[in-house]
Amino acid sequence: MPVETREISVVGKKDCGIVDITGMISEEVRKSKIRNGTVTVFCIGSTGAITTMEFEPNLSKDVSEILDNLIPLDKDYHHHETWGDYNGGSHVRALLVGPSLTVPIVEKRLTLGTWQQIVYINFDRIEKIRKIVLQIIGEF
């Protein structure tokens, strides 16, 4: 089965910067030779995550506020003793959401719902440029 590996870069603002990457992924799928199959979207880095959501400003605020309540960034995490970078909460948030997502491709189109977008979330305490790897697998 053919496999194409591609890479995109994205900038995420600090502390729960959510970026809609659906268009970039759709474009890479469109440019690939794969017609039907899947695309796996993987974030390189341990303080970023990939998921789907309805990408709109108020839901983005809700996500940030809920995570602030569940996993506060100003808590004294044991991880801070290791590197002194004070991003223990960022790591915990990222592992909760997860680094990857697989989406079916049908006739060169992502099979997403009307209000469903693929997003990258930067949980780190600083703005980050992240590489995201796409593996497009399927048939021509």
Summary of the structure (lengths in Angstrom):
residues: 140
radius of gyration: 16.1
end to end distance: 9.3
largest distance: 51.3
contacts: 430
relative contact order: 0.39
helix: 28%
strand: 39%
